[in-house]
Amino acid sequence: MGTRHADLIRRARTPLRAAEMGRDPSRPLRRDWERVKDDVMRRAVAAKFRAHADIRGILLSTVDEEIVEDTGTDHYWGRGRTGTGKNMLGRILMRTRNQLRAEGRDQSG
């Protein structure tokens, strides 16, 4: 995925539209996508929650609850149709929550 395409996706009006644009078959994925996709998602999620206090508060309010991306269509990022998906987005959100909590302690401490 080229920089121009990534910028267009970042400016998408909704997460659904960004996902649709990211899956556009006329735009090939970067060759190393399978290797880097988790890190790309971790960095994007962390940046999003650091930049927006309102959603950061919501994420932190989940305390230690398990977070599950409840989608029946994505077995990698979510729970998948059978409920046995990898839930990588949920895992990344929980990891981000722990990092934000630790950063908050460091700043108040």
Summary of the structure (lengths in Angstrom):
residues: 109
radius of gyration: 15.3
end to end distance: 41.5
largest distance: 50.1
contacts: 246
relative contact order: 0.10
helix: 60%
strand: 0%
